[in-house]
Amino acid sequence: MSISSAKSGGTGISLALDNNFMEPIASTLVGSGGVGVIEFLDIPQTYKHLQIRSNVRSSTANANFTFQVNGDGGTNYSNHNLYGTGSAVSAGSGTSETAGYCGWIAQTGSTANAFGGGVIDILDYTNINKNKTIRSLCGSDLNGSGLIIMNSVCWMSTVPITSLTFKVSLGSGGFAQYSRMSLYGIKG
């Protein structure tokens, strides 16, 4: 059985876009000199879920990639993660944290011009009857070494999500030039 586009009749990777299941909302490309944070503000409240696709690099040797929702820097985040390096695996968790955790990204001490890719799903972001769940899959291949992380975050709030702020949380660095993050809305 084949599924085809309601608009064009085509099949394939663009099927979701053809059927308006997933729509681009905003995208940012970091310019010369880098930036400390990447923000998505005034997020439309007209979708069921959100997705962020990232291709980012840290401007320092520390590359812990995190986010805050609606400017909330309180201890309202719980994180659970599973990660692997190709030679070892580990898991971790934390409660009452001040940010949600996405994973590790390529950094200035890594292979030149290597970026870390990631997909972050934000589920039921407008639902006022439950806390928010954010899940991510992020990683970097650094020519034979690297890291991949699956992460789940619970933001302990029933408030609809209207903004997201991403940063490199360790050290004083930010996102390096040519880092890109794009926000999509997914219809339910």
VEXLUMNU-716583 format. One record per residue: residue in three letters; chain; x, y, z of N, C-alpha, C in turn. Coordinates in pm, whole numbers. Example, Ala and Ser with C-alpha at 12.3 -4.5 7.8 and 13.67 -1.06 7.14 Angstrom:
<lumses>
+-----+-------+--------+--------+--------+--------+--------+--------+--------+--------+--------+
| res | chain |    n_X |    n_Y |    n_Z |   ca_X |   ca_Y |   ca_Z |    c_X |    c_Y |    c_Z |
+-----+-------+--------+--------+--------+--------+--------+--------+--------+--------+--------+
| ALA |     A |   1319 |   -569 |    780 |   1230 |   -450 |    780 |   1320 |   -330 |    780 |
| SER |     A |   1285 |   -225 |    708 |   1367 |   -106 |    714 |   1290 |      3 |    787 |
+-----+-------+--------+--------+--------+--------+--------+--------+--------+--------+--------+
</lumses>
This chain:
<lumses>
+-----+-------+--------+--------+--------+--------+--------+--------+--------+--------+--------+
| res | chain |    n_X |    n_Y |    n_Z |   ca_X |   ca_Y |   ca_Z |    c_X |    c_Y |    c_Z |
+-----+-------+--------+--------+--------+--------+--------+--------+--------+--------+--------+
| MET |     A |     84 |   -118 |      0 |      0 |      0 |      0 |     88 |    124 |      0 |
| SER |     A |     52 |    221 |    -78 |    128 |    344 |    -88 |     43 |    462 |    -44 |
| ILE |     A |    106 |    555 |     25 |     37 |    678 |     66 |     83 |    787 |    -28 |
| SER |     A |    -12 |    866 |    -76 |     26 |    972 |   -169 |    -26 |   1106 |   -119 |
| SER |     A |     32 |   1211 |   -176 |     -2 |   1347 |   -139 |   -142 |   1384 |   -187 |
| ALA |     A |   -217 |   1449 |   -100 |   -351 |   1497 |   -137 |   -341 |   1611 |   -238 |
| LYS |     A |   -229 |   1683 |   -240 |   -213 |   1797 |   -330 |   -158 |   1755 |   -466 |
| SER |     A |    -46 |   1681 |   -464 |     24 |   1656 |   -589 |     14 |   1512 |   -637 |
| GLY |     A |    -30 |   1421 |   -550 |    -36 |   1280 |   -587 |     97 |   1210 |   -573 |
| GLY |     A |    203 |   1284 |   -539 |    336 |   1227 |   -526 |    355 |   1152 |   -396 |
| THR |     A |    459 |   1071 |   -393 |    497 |   1000 |   -272 |    641 |   1036 |   -240 |
| GLY |     A |    684 |   1010 |   -119 |    824 |   1034 |    -84 |    839 |   1122 |     37 |
| ILE |     A |    961 |   1174 |     51 |    997 |   1248 |    171 |    919 |   1377 |    189 |
| SER |     A |    873 |   1437 |     80 |    801 |   1564 |     91 |    652 |   1545 |    115 |
| LEU |     A |    609 |   1421 |    135 |    468 |   1392 |    154 |    406 |   1473 |    267 |
| ALA |     A |    471 |   1479 |    382 |    417 |   1553 |    496 |    401 |   1700 |    463 |
| LEU |     A |    497 |   1759 |    392 |    487 |   1900 |    355 |    375 |   1921 |    252 |
| ASP |     A |    363 |   1829 |    156 |    257 |   1839 |     56 |    118 |   1838 |    119 |
| ASN |     A |    101 |   1759 |    221 |    -31 |   1748 |    285 |    -51 |   1847 |    398 |
| ASN |     A |     41 |   1941 |    413 |     34 |   2043 |    517 |     32 |   1984 |    658 |
| PHE |     A |     94 |   1869 |    678 |    107 |   1812 |    811 |    217 |   1884 |    888 |
| MET |     A |    317 |   1931 |    817 |    432 |   1995 |    878 |    462 |   2122 |    801 |
| GLU |     A |    469 |   2235 |    872 |    491 |   2362 |    806 |    608 |   2437 |    869 |
| PRO |     A |    695 |   2498 |    788 |    804 |   2577 |    844 |    749 |   2703 |    911 |
| ILE |     A |    801 |   2735 |   1029 |    759 |   2855 |   1103 |    870 |   2959 |   1101 |
| ALA |     A |    991 |   2918 |   1140 |   1103 |   3012 |   1148 |   1234 |   2937 |   1136 |
| SER |     A |   1338 |   3008 |   1092 |   1470 |   2950 |   1082 |   1573 |   3058 |   1112 |
| THR |     A |   1683 |   3018 |   1173 |   1790 |   3114 |   1200 |   1924 |   3054 |   1159 |
| LEU |     A |   2007 |   3137 |   1099 |   2142 |   3099 |   1060 |   2237 |   3195 |   1130 |
| VAL |     A |   2328 |   3143 |   1210 |   2419 |   3225 |   1289 |   2524 |   3287 |   1198 |
| GLY |     A |   2542 |   3417 |   1212 |   2638 |   3490 |   1131 |   2777 |   3496 |   1191 |
| SER |     A |   2861 |   3578 |   1132 |   2999 |   3594 |   1174 |   3008 |   3633 |   1321 |
| GLY |     A |   3098 |   3569 |   1392 |   3117 |   3600 |   1533 |   3035 |   3515 |   1628 |
| GLY |     A |   2934 |   3445 |   1575 |   2851 |   3359 |   1658 |   2750 |   3437 |   1741 |
| VAL |     A |   2670 |   3364 |   1820 |   2570 |   3424 |   1909 |   2567 |   3346 |   2040 |
| GLY |     A |   2524 |   3413 |   2147 |   2515 |   3348 |   2276 |   2394 |   3258 |   2290 |
| VAL |     A |   2282 |   3298 |   2230 |   2159 |   3219 |   2237 |   2089 |   3220 |   2102 |
| ILE |     A |   2008 |   3119 |   2079 |   1916 |   3117 |   1965 |   1776 |   3112 |   2023 |
| GLU |     A |   1690 |   3205 |   1979 |   1555 |   3215 |   2035 |   1449 |   3206 |   1927 |
| PHE |     A |   1339 |   3142 |   1963 |   1217 |   3145 |   1883 |   1111 |   3209 |   1971 |
| LEU |     A |   1064 |   3328 |   1930 |    968 |   3404 |   2009 |    833 |   3407 |   1939 |
| ASP |     A |    728 |   3436 |   2014 |    592 |   3448 |   1958 |    555 |   3328 |   1872 |
| ILE |     A |    575 |   3209 |   1926 |    543 |   3085 |   1852 |    392 |   3076 |   1833 |
| PRO |     A |    345 |   3057 |   1709 |    201 |   3046 |   1684 |    140 |   2932 |   1765 |
| GLN |     A |     17 |   2949 |   1807 |    -53 |   2850 |   1890 |   -151 |   2767 |   1806 |
| THR |     A |   -121 |   2747 |   1679 |   -215 |   2685 |   1586 |   -179 |   2543 |   1544 |
| TYR |     A |    -78 |   2483 |   1607 |    -34 |   2348 |   1571 |    -56 |   2253 |   1687 |
| LYS |     A |    -47 |   2124 |   1659 |    -57 |   2022 |   1763 |     79 |   2003 |   1831 |
| HIS |     A |    185 |   1994 |   1753 |    319 |   1972 |   1804 |    416 |   2065 |   1732 |
| LEU |     A |    536 |   2078 |   1786 |    644 |   2152 |   1722 |    763 |   2059 |   1701 |
| GLN |     A |    844 |   2091 |   1601 |    970 |   2019 |   1582 |   1079 |   2120 |   1548 |
| ILE |     A |   1196 |   2099 |   1607 |   1313 |   2181 |   1576 |   1419 |   2091 |   1517 |
| ARG |     A |   1475 |   2136 |   1408 |   1587 |   2064 |   1345 |   1708 |   2153 |   1357 |
| SER |     A |   1816 |   2095 |   1409 |   1934 |   2177 |   1435 |   2058 |   2118 |   1367 |
| ASN |     A |   2146 |   2206 |   1330 |   2278 |   2172 |   1279 |   2370 |   2277 |   1340 |
| VAL |     A |   2426 |   2246 |   1457 |   2492 |   2348 |   1538 |   2631 |   2307 |   1582 |
| ARG |     A |   2709 |   2410 |   1619 |   2845 |   2393 |   1669 |   2868 |   2494 |   1779 |
| SER |     A |   2935 |   2452 |   1885 |   2967 |   2541 |   1997 |   3087 |   2629 |   1961 |
| SER |     A |   3088 |   2751 |   2013 |   3202 |   2840 |   1989 |   3310 |   2824 |   2096 |
| THR |     A |   3291 |   2732 |   2191 |   3391 |   2704 |   2294 |   3415 |   2554 |   2301 |
| ALA |     A |   3499 |   2513 |   2393 |   3527 |   2370 |   2410 |   3416 |   2300 |   2488 |
| ASN |     A |   3326 |   2374 |   2548 |   3215 |   2314 |   2621 |   3093 |   2312 |   2532 |
| ALA |     A |   3025 |   2198 |   2523 |   2920 |   2185 |   2424 |   2793 |   2121 |   2479 |
| ASN |     A |   2750 |   2158 |   2597 |   2625 |   2110 |   2653 |   2512 |   2198 |   2601 |
| PHE |     A |   2423 |   2142 |   2523 |   2321 |   2212 |   2447 |   2188 |   2204 |   2523 |
| THR |     A |   2135 |   2317 |   2571 |   2015 |   2317 |   2654 |   1913 |   2419 |   2605 |
| PHE |     A |   1794 |   2416 |   2666 |   1691 |   2513 |   2631 |   1608 |   2550 |   2754 |
| GLN |     A |   1543 |   2666 |   2745 |   1445 |   2709 |   2845 |   1317 |   2746 |   2771 |
| VAL |     A |   1205 |   2720 |   2835 |   1073 |   2745 |   2778 |   1014 |   2872 |   2839 |
| ASN |     A |    962 |   2961 |   2756 |    895 |   3083 |   2801 |    980 |   3163 |   2900 |
| GLY |     A |   1111 |   3159 |   2886 |   1199 |   3232 |   2975 |   1206 |   3176 |   3116 |
| ASP |     A |   1158 |   3055 |   3137 |   1154 |   2994 |   3270 |   1292 |   2939 |   3307 |
| GLY |     A |   1360 |   3006 |   3400 |   1489 |   2961 |   3450 |   1479 |   2899 |   3587 |
| GLY |     A |   1356 |   2868 |   3632 |   1335 |   2804 |   3761 |   1366 |   2655 |   3755 |
| THR |     A |   1357 |   2589 |   3866 |   1389 |   2446 |   3875 |   1268 |   2362 |   3835 |
| ASN |     A |   1222 |   2380 |   3712 |   1099 |   2317 |   3664 |   1120 |   2216 |   3553 |
| TYR |     A |   1242 |   2164 |   3538 |   1272 |   2070 |   3431 |   1324 |   1938 |   3490 |
| SER |     A |   1276 |   1827 |   3435 |   1331 |   1695 |   3466 |   1386 |   1636 |   3338 |
| ASN |     A |   1507 |   1581 |   3344 |   1576 |   1528 |   3227 |   1609 |   1381 |   3245 |
| HIS |     A |   1595 |   1304 |   3138 |   1638 |   1164 |   3133 |   1711 |   1144 |   3002 |
| ASN |     A |   1827 |   1079 |   3005 |   1901 |   1061 |   2880 |   1971 |    927 |   2873 |
| LEU |     A |   1996 |    888 |   2749 |   2071 |    768 |   2716 |   2168 |    809 |   2607 |
| TYR |     A |   2297 |    780 |   2626 |   2393 |    823 |   2526 |   2501 |    719 |   2502 |
| GLY |     A |   2559 |    727 |   2384 |   2663 |    633 |   2346 |   2771 |    700 |   2265 |
| THR |     A |   2892 |    646 |   2275 |   3007 |    701 |   2205 |   3059 |    609 |   2096 |
| GLY |     A |   3000 |    492 |   2081 |   3052 |    392 |   1990 |   3133 |    288 |   2064 |
| SER |     A |   3188 |    326 |   2179 |   3263 |    229 |   2260 |   3204 |    214 |   2400 |
| ALA |     A |   3115 |    303 |   2439 |   3054 |    294 |   2572 |   2914 |    355 |   2568 |
| VAL |     A |   2829 |    307 |   2658 |   2695 |    365 |   2672 |   2674 |    403 |   2817 |
| SER |     A |   2584 |    498 |   2837 |   2554 |    542 |   2973 |   2416 |    605 |   2974 |
| ALA |     A |   2365 |    627 |   3093 |   2235 |    691 |   3110 |   2244 |    787 |   3227 |
| GLY |     A |   2154 |    882 |   3229 |   2153 |    978 |   3338 |   2016 |   1040 |   3354 |
| SER |     A |   1998 |   1108 |   3464 |   1872 |   1178 |   3488 |   1896 |   1291 |   3587 |
| GLY |     A |   1803 |   1382 |   3590 |   1810 |   1492 |   3686 |   1673 |   1553 |   3703 |
| THR |     A |   1643 |   1594 |   3824 |   1516 |   1661 |   3852 |   1544 |   1799 |   3907 |
| SER |     A |   1443 |   1882 |   3908 |   1455 |   2020 |   3960 |   1571 |   2095 |   3896 |
| GLU |     A |   1583 |   2083 |   3765 |   1690 |   2151 |   3692 |   1639 |   2281 |   3632 |
| THR |     A |   1730 |   2372 |   3596 |   1693 |   2504 |   3547 |   1684 |   2513 |   3395 |
| ALA |     A |   1704 |   2402 |   3325 |   1693 |   2399 |   3179 |   1669 |   2257 |   3133 |
| GLY |     A |   1613 |   2244 |   3013 |   1599 |   2114 |   2949 |   1727 |   2082 |   2874 |
| TYR |     A |   1760 |   1956 |   2868 |   1886 |   1911 |   2810 |   1860 |   1849 |   2673 |
| CYS |     A |   1936 |   1893 |   2572 |   1925 |   1835 |   2437 |   2036 |   1735 |   2411 |
| GLY |     A |   2158 |   1767 |   2449 |   2270 |   1678 |   2423 |   2398 |   1755 |   2401 |
| TRP |     A |   2500 |   1683 |   2353 |   2629 |   1744 |   2323 |   2638 |   1773 |   2174 |
| ILE |     A |   2706 |   1882 |   2140 |   2722 |   1920 |   2000 |   2870 |   1936 |   1969 |
| ALA |     A |   2903 |   1943 |   1843 |   3042 |   1964 |   1802 |   3091 |   2095 |   1862 |
| GLN |     A |   3221 |   2101 |   1888 |   3279 |   2216 |   1956 |   3407 |   2260 |   1889 |
| THR |     A |   3460 |   2375 |   1929 |   3577 |   2432 |   1864 |   3700 |   2342 |   1871 |
| GLY |     A |   3712 |   2260 |   1975 |   3824 |   2169 |   1987 |   3809 |   2043 |   1904 |
| SER |     A |   3694 |   2028 |   1839 |   3664 |   1909 |   1759 |   3715 |   1925 |   1617 |
| THR |     A |   3686 |   1827 |   1536 |   3721 |   1830 |   1395 |   3674 |   1961 |   1331 |
| ALA |     A |   3759 |   2023 |   1251 |   3726 |   2149 |   1187 |   3598 |   2138 |   1105 |
| ASN |     A |   3512 |   2234 |   1119 |   3388 |   2245 |   1044 |   3288 |   2133 |   1071 |
| ALA |     A |   3304 |   2057 |   1180 |   3206 |   1954 |   1215 |   3093 |   2017 |   1294 |
| PHE |     A |   2970 |   1982 |   1258 |   2851 |   2032 |   1326 |   2773 |   1913 |   1382 |
| GLY |     A |   2696 |   1937 |   1485 |   2612 |   1834 |   1544 |   2469 |   1850 |   1497 |
| GLY |     A |   2408 |   1740 |   1456 |   2270 |   1744 |   1410 |   2175 |   1700 |   1520 |
| GLY |     A |   2051 |   1749 |   1511 |   1953 |   1709 |   1610 |   1810 |   1732 |   1565 |
| VAL |     A |   1720 |   1653 |   1621 |   1575 |   1670 |   1601 |   1513 |   1675 |   1739 |
| ILE |     A |   1436 |   1780 |   1765 |   1373 |   1802 |   1895 |   1223 |   1811 |   1873 |
| ASP |     A |   1147 |   1723 |   1936 |   1001 |   1722 |   1926 |    940 |   1779 |   2053 |
| ILE |     A |    847 |   1871 |   2037 |    778 |   1934 |   2150 |    632 |   1897 |   2136 |
| LEU |     A |    586 |   1810 |   2225 |    454 |   1748 |   2211 |    345 |   1827 |   2282 |
| ASP |     A |    229 |   1840 |   2217 |    112 |   1905 |   2276 |    146 |   2038 |   2343 |
| TYR |     A |    218 |   2123 |   2274 |    275 |   2243 |   2334 |    171 |   2348 |   2375 |
| THR |     A |     47 |   2337 |   2328 |    -57 |   2433 |   2367 |   -154 |   2377 |   2469 |
| ASN |     A |   -142 |   2250 |   2504 |   -237 |   2184 |   2594 |   -224 |   2239 |   2736 |
| ILE |     A |   -333 |   2296 |   2789 |   -331 |   2357 |   2923 |   -365 |   2256 |   3033 |
| ASN |     A |   -383 |   2130 |   2998 |   -421 |   2028 |   3095 |   -308 |   1934 |   3135 |
| LYS |     A |   -187 |   1957 |   3084 |    -77 |   1868 |   3121 |     57 |   1939 |   3110 |
| ASN |     A |    155 |   1884 |   3182 |    292 |   1934 |   3170 |    344 |   1900 |   3031 |
| LYS |     A |    448 |   1969 |   2988 |    498 |   1955 |   2851 |    612 |   1854 |   2842 |
| THR |     A |    608 |   1773 |   2736 |    711 |   1673 |   2709 |    790 |   1714 |   2586 |
| ILE |     A |    921 |   1714 |   2599 |   1012 |   1747 |   2490 |   1109 |   1630 |   2477 |
| ARG |     A |   1127 |   1578 |   2356 |   1222 |   1469 |   2336 |   1318 |   1509 |   2225 |
| SER |     A |   1439 |   1460 |   2236 |   1539 |   1497 |   2136 |   1631 |   1380 |   2104 |
| LEU |     A |   1685 |   1386 |   1984 |   1789 |   1295 |   1938 |   1894 |   1383 |   1874 |
| CYS |     A |   2010 |   1394 |   1937 |   2117 |   1482 |   1891 |   2249 |   1407 |   1892 |
| GLY |     A |   2339 |   1449 |   1805 |   2470 |   1385 |   1805 |   2568 |   1449 |   1710 |
| SER |     A |   2692 |   1407 |   1721 |   2800 |   1457 |   1636 |   2890 |   1342 |   1596 |
| ASP |     A |   2928 |   1336 |   1469 |   3029 |   1242 |   1421 |   3154 |   1325 |   1396 |
| LEU |     A |   3261 |   1287 |   1462 |   3384 |   1365 |   1453 |   3496 |   1283 |   1390 |
| ASN |     A |   3470 |   1227 |   1273 |   3568 |   1147 |   1200 |   3620 |   1030 |   1283 |
| GLY |     A |   3531 |    945 |   1327 |   3570 |    825 |   1400 |   3535 |    828 |   1546 |
| SER |     A |   3513 |    944 |   1601 |   3465 |    953 |   1739 |   3337 |   1036 |   1735 |
| GLY |     A |   3269 |   1044 |   1843 |   3148 |   1123 |   1847 |   3056 |   1074 |   1957 |
| LEU |     A |   2935 |   1126 |   1954 |   2841 |   1096 |   2061 |   2699 |   1113 |   2007 |
| ILE |     A |   2611 |   1024 |   2050 |   2470 |   1039 |   2018 |   2391 |   1030 |   2149 |
| ILE |     A |   2290 |   1116 |   2161 |   2212 |   1123 |   2285 |   2064 |   1125 |   2253 |
| MET |     A |   1990 |   1037 |   2320 |   1844 |   1041 |   2320 |   1802 |   1098 |   2454 |
| ASN |     A |   1716 |   1198 |   2452 |   1682 |   1267 |   2575 |   1533 |   1294 |   2584 |
| SER |     A |   1481 |   1292 |   2705 |   1342 |   1327 |   2731 |   1339 |   1430 |   2843 |
| VAL |     A |   1261 |   1534 |   2823 |   1249 |   1642 |   2920 |   1102 |   1662 |   2954 |
| CYS |     A |   1074 |   1683 |   3081 |    941 |   1724 |   3124 |    953 |   1864 |   3180 |
| TRP |     A |    883 |   1958 |   3120 |    875 |   2094 |   3174 |    751 |   2097 |   3261 |
| MET |     A |    769 |   2117 |   3389 |    661 |   2109 |   3487 |    572 |   2234 |   3482 |
| SER |     A |    497 |   2246 |   3374 |    405 |   2359 |   3360 |    295 |   2323 |   3261 |
| THR |     A |    176 |   2369 |   3287 |     64 |   2349 |   3195 |     43 |   2470 |   3105 |
| VAL |     A |    129 |   2571 |   3118 |    119 |   2692 |   3036 |    158 |   2660 |   2891 |
| PRO |     A |     85 |   2711 |   2792 |    126 |   2689 |   2652 |    266 |   2746 |   2624 |
| ILE |     A |    339 |   2680 |   2538 |    474 |   2725 |   2503 |    466 |   2832 |   2396 |
| THR |     A |    521 |   2950 |   2428 |    520 |   3062 |   2333 |    660 |   3104 |   2290 |
| SER |     A |    763 |   3056 |   2363 |    900 |   3090 |   2323 |    996 |   2981 |   2370 |
| LEU |     A |   1107 |   2968 |   2297 |   1213 |   2873 |   2329 |   1347 |   2943 |   2315 |
| THR |     A |   1434 |   2924 |   2413 |   1567 |   2982 |   2412 |   1669 |   2870 |   2426 |
| PHE |     A |   1759 |   2858 |   2330 |   1862 |   2754 |   2328 |   1997 |   2818 |   2355 |
| LYS |     A |   2079 |   2745 |   2433 |   2213 |   2796 |   2460 |   2310 |   2681 |   2486 |
| VAL |     A |   2438 |   2715 |   2480 |   2544 |   2625 |   2521 |   2565 |   2656 |   2668 |
| SER |     A |   2529 |   2562 |   2756 |   2517 |   2596 |   2897 |   2645 |   2590 |   2978 |
| LEU |     A |   2748 |   2524 |   2931 |   2873 |   2521 |   3005 |   2969 |   2625 |   2948 |
| GLY |     A |   3044 |   2688 |   3034 |   3138 |   2788 |   2988 |   3068 |   2916 |   2947 |
| SER |     A |   3139 |   3000 |   2876 |   3084 |   3131 |   2840 |   3058 |   3143 |   2691 |
| GLY |     A |   3065 |   3034 |   2618 |   3051 |   3040 |   2473 |   2907 |   3034 |   2426 |
| GLY |     A |   2891 |   3028 |   2297 |   2760 |   3020 |   2236 |   2766 |   2934 |   2111 |
| PHE |     A |   2683 |   2970 |   2014 |   2677 |   2896 |   1889 |   2769 |   2961 |   1786 |
| ALA |     A |   2847 |   2878 |   1718 |   2944 |   2926 |   1620 |   2875 |   2964 |   1489 |
| GLN |     A |   2947 |   3042 |   1409 |   2899 |   3082 |   1277 |   2857 |   2960 |   1195 |
| TYR |     A |   2752 |   2976 |   1119 |   2691 |   2877 |   1031 |   2604 |   2775 |   1105 |
| SER |     A |   2590 |   2788 |   1237 |   2493 |   2705 |   1308 |   2354 |   2743 |   1259 |
| ARG |     A |   2267 |   2644 |   1247 |   2131 |   2670 |   1200 |   2030 |   2592 |   1284 |
| MET |     A |   1920 |   2660 |   1316 |   1806 |   2594 |   1381 |   1680 |   2636 |   1308 |
| SER |     A |   1590 |   2539 |   1283 |   1465 |   2566 |   1214 |   1350 |   2509 |   1294 |
| LEU |     A |   1243 |   2588 |   1304 |   1123 |   2550 |   1380 |   1010 |   2516 |   1283 |
| TYR |     A |    945 |   2403 |   1308 |    832 |   2357 |   1226 |    711 |   2334 |   1314 |
| GLY |     A |    593 |   2356 |   1258 |    468 |   2323 |   1323 |    410 |   2196 |   1262 |
| ILE |     A |    358 |   2107 |   1346 |    298 |   1983 |   1300 |    151 |   1985 |   1334 |
| LYS |     A |     67 |   1969 |   1233 |    -77 |   1969 |   1253 |   -122 |   1835 |   1308 |
| GLY |     A |   -227 |   1837 |   1390 |   -273 |   1712 |   1453 |   -385 |   1648 |   1379 |
+-----+-------+--------+--------+--------+--------+--------+--------+--------+--------+--------+
</lumses>
